């Protein structure tokens, strides 16, 4: 299975263990950097992780890709 999530965090790490691929978008830059570091530390490489700062782009991101 593959997954998509708006907002990242502990759910990103959890779901990455059960999905073939996960795409996650985050709008908070500080939180994005924390989660990005956690993913790297845990060797998680099946997450396509994106920082989207604009609210409009954030909401429409899944439609545009």
mmCIF file of the C-alpha atoms, coordinates in Angstrom:
data_MODEL
# 
_entry.id   MODEL 
# 
loop_
_atom_site.group_PDB 
_atom_site.id 
_atom_site.type_symbol 
_atom_site.label_atom_id 
_atom_site.label_alt_id 
_atom_site.label_comp_id 
_atom_site.label_asym_id 
_atom_site.label_entity_id 
_atom_site.label_seq_id 
_atom_site.pdbx_PDB_ins_code 
_atom_site.Cartn_x 
_atom_site.Cartn_y 
_atom_site.Cartn_z 
_atom_site.occupancy 
_atom_site.B_iso_or_equiv 
_atom_site.pdbx_formal_charge 
_atom_site.auth_seq_id 
_atom_site.auth_comp_id 
_atom_site.auth_asym_id 
_atom_site.auth_atom_id 
_atom_site.pdbx_PDB_model_num 
ATOM 1  C CA . UNK A 1 1  ? 0.000  0.000  0.000  1.00 0.00 ? 1  UNK A CA 1 
ATOM 2  C CA . UNK A 1 2  ? 0.955  3.606  -0.432 1.00 0.00 ? 2  UNK A CA 1 
ATOM 3  C CA . UNK A 1 3  ? -0.193 6.561  1.667  1.00 0.00 ? 3  UNK A CA 1 
ATOM 4  C CA . UNK A 1 4  ? -0.467 10.316 1.788  1.00 0.00 ? 4  UNK A CA 1 
ATOM 5  C CA . UNK A 1 5  ? -0.726 12.600 4.796  1.00 0.00 ? 5  UNK A CA 1 
ATOM 6  C CA . UNK A 1 6  ? -1.150 16.281 5.465  1.00 0.00 ? 6  UNK A CA 1 
ATOM 7  C CA . UNK A 1 7  ? 0.887  17.111 8.517  1.00 0.00 ? 7  UNK A CA 1 
ATOM 8  C CA . UNK A 1 8  ? 3.733  14.988 9.732  1.00 0.00 ? 8  UNK A CA 1 
ATOM 9  C CA . UNK A 1 9  ? 5.109  13.670 12.966 1.00 0.00 ? 9  UNK A CA 1 
ATOM 10 C CA . UNK A 1 10 ? 4.943  10.437 14.866 1.00 0.00 ? 10 UNK A CA 1 
ATOM 11 C CA . UNK A 1 11 ? 2.257  9.216  12.450 1.00 0.00 ? 11 UNK A CA 1 
ATOM 12 C CA . UNK A 1 12 ? 4.779  9.578  9.619  1.00 0.00 ? 12 UNK A CA 1 
ATOM 13 C CA . UNK A 1 13 ? 7.243  7.310  11.378 1.00 0.00 ? 13 UNK A CA 1 
ATOM 14 C CA . UNK A 1 14 ? 4.504  4.844  12.369 1.00 0.00 ? 14 UNK A CA 1 
ATOM 15 C CA . UNK A 1 15 ? 2.925  4.552  8.915  1.00 0.00 ? 15 UNK A CA 1 
ATOM 16 C CA . UNK A 1 16 ? 6.295  4.319  7.166  1.00 0.00 ? 16 UNK A CA 1 
ATOM 17 C CA . UNK A 1 17 ? 6.762  0.942  8.853  1.00 0.00 ? 17 UNK A CA 1 
ATOM 18 C CA . UNK A 1 18 ? 3.530  -0.445 7.376  1.00 0.00 ? 18 UNK A CA 1 
ATOM 19 C CA . UNK A 1 19 ? 3.420  1.163  3.929  1.00 0.00 ? 19 UNK A CA 1 
ATOM 20 C CA . UNK A 1 20 ? 5.474  0.545  0.825  1.00 0.00 ? 20 UNK A CA 1 
ATOM 21 C CA . UNK A 1 21 ? 5.622  4.312  0.261  1.00 0.00 ? 21 UNK A CA 1 
ATOM 22 C CA . UNK A 1 22 ? 4.330  7.384  2.100  1.00 0.00 ? 22 UNK A CA 1 
ATOM 23 C CA . UNK A 1 23 ? 4.117  10.944 0.828  1.00 0.00 ? 23 UNK A CA 1 
ATOM 24 C CA . UNK A 1 24 ? 3.874  13.566 3.563  1.00 0.00 ? 24 UNK A CA 1 
ATOM 25 C CA . UNK A 1 25 ? 3.584  17.346 3.405  1.00 0.00 ? 25 UNK A CA 1 
ATOM 26 C CA . UNK A 1 26 ? 4.244  19.752 6.267  1.00 0.00 ? 26 UNK A CA 1 
ATOM 27 C CA . UNK A 1 27 ? 3.723  23.514 6.481  1.00 0.00 ? 27 UNK A CA 1 
ATOM 28 C CA . UNK A 1 28 ? 5.633  24.258 9.705  1.00 0.00 ? 28 UNK A CA 1 
ATOM 29 C CA . UNK A 1 29 ? 9.333  24.587 8.874  1.00 0.00 ? 29 UNK A CA 1 
ATOM 30 C CA . UNK A 1 30 ? 10.628 23.980 12.399 1.00 0.00 ? 30 UNK A CA 1 
ATOM 31 C CA . UNK A 1 31 ? 8.543  20.814 12.745 1.00 0.00 ? 31 UNK A CA 1 
ATOM 32 C CA . UNK A 1 32 ? 9.499  19.711 9.217  1.00 0.00 ? 32 UNK A CA 1 
ATOM 33 C CA . UNK A 1 33 ? 13.183 19.858 10.191 1.00 0.00 ? 33 UNK A CA 1 
ATOM 34 C CA . UNK A 1 34 ? 12.597 17.865 13.373 1.00 0.00 ? 34 UNK A CA 1 
ATOM 35 C CA . UNK A 1 35 ? 10.706 15.106 11.578 1.00 0.00 ? 35 UNK A CA 1 
ATOM 36 C CA . UNK A 1 36 ? 13.203 15.095 8.695  1.00 0.00 ? 36 UNK A CA 1 
ATOM 37 C CA . UNK A 1 37 ? 15.991 14.495 11.213 1.00 0.00 ? 37 UNK A CA 1 
ATOM 38 C CA . UNK A 1 38 ? 14.016 11.687 12.913 1.00 0.00 ? 38 UNK A CA 1 
ATOM 39 C CA . UNK A 1 39 ? 13.411 9.979  9.568  1.00 0.00 ? 39 UNK A CA 1 
ATOM 40 C CA . UNK A 1 40 ? 17.111 10.149 8.737  1.00 0.00 ? 40 UNK A CA 1 
ATOM 41 C CA . UNK A 1 41 ? 18.184 8.926  12.189 1.00 0.00 ? 41 UNK A CA 1 
ATOM 42 C CA . UNK A 1 42 ? 15.883 5.912  11.900 1.00 0.00 ? 42 UNK A CA 1 
ATOM 43 C CA . UNK A 1 43 ? 16.989 5.123  8.357  1.00 0.00 ? 43 UNK A CA 1 
ATOM 44 C CA . UNK A 1 44 ? 13.486 5.553  6.968  1.00 0.00 ? 44 UNK A CA 1 
ATOM 45 C CA . UNK A 1 45 ? 13.772 6.010  3.226  1.00 0.00 ? 45 UNK A CA 1 
ATOM 46 C CA . UNK A 1 46 ? 10.292 5.188  1.907  1.00 0.00 ? 46 UNK A CA 1 
ATOM 47 C CA . UNK A 1 47 ? 8.862  8.624  2.776  1.00 0.00 ? 47 UNK A CA 1 
ATOM 48 C CA . UNK A 1 48 ? 8.652  11.357 0.165  1.00 0.00 ? 48 UNK A CA 1 
ATOM 49 C CA . UNK A 1 49 ? 8.679  14.346 2.536  1.00 0.00 ? 49 UNK A CA 1 
ATOM 50 C CA . UNK A 1 50 ? 7.869  17.899 1.438  1.00 0.00 ? 50 UNK A CA 1 
ATOM 51 C CA . UNK A 1 51 ? 7.932  21.301 3.125  1.00 0.00 ? 51 UNK A CA 1 
ATOM 52 C CA . UNK A 1 52 ? 5.133  23.491 1.700  1.00 0.00 ? 52 UNK A CA 1 
ATOM 53 C CA . UNK A 1 53 ? 5.092  26.897 3.453  1.00 0.00 ? 53 UNK A CA 1 
ATOM 54 C CA . UNK A 1 54 ? 2.150  28.506 1.667  1.00 0.00 ? 54 UNK A CA 1 
ATOM 55 C CA . UNK A 1 55 ? -1.327 27.626 2.969  1.00 0.00 ? 55 UNK A CA 1 
ATOM 56 C CA . UNK A 1 56 ? -2.771 27.707 -0.532 1.00 0.00 ? 56 UNK A CA 1 
ATOM 57 C CA . UNK A 1 57 ? -0.049 25.478 -1.963 1.00 0.00 ? 57 UNK A CA 1 
ATOM 58 C CA . UNK A 1 58 ? -0.257 23.196 1.081  1.00 0.00 ? 58 UNK A CA 1 
ATOM 59 C CA . UNK A 1 59 ? -3.973 22.547 0.686  1.00 0.00 ? 59 UNK A CA 1 
ATOM 60 C CA . UNK A 1 60 ? -3.792 22.056 -3.076 1.00 0.00 ? 60 UNK A CA 1 
ATOM 61 C CA . UNK A 1 61 ? -0.553 20.080 -3.164 1.00 0.00 ? 61 UNK A CA 1 
ATOM 62 C CA . UNK A 1 62 ? -2.147 16.663 -3.614 1.00 0.00 ? 62 UNK A CA 1 
ATOM 63 C CA . UNK A 1 63 ? -4.211 17.910 -6.562 1.00 0.00 ? 63 UNK A CA 1 
ATOM 64 C CA . UNK A 1 64 ? -1.191 19.418 -8.306 1.00 0.00 ? 64 UNK A CA 1 
ATOM 65 C CA . UNK A 1 65 ? 0.947  16.292 -8.090 1.00 0.00 ? 65 UNK A CA 1 
# 
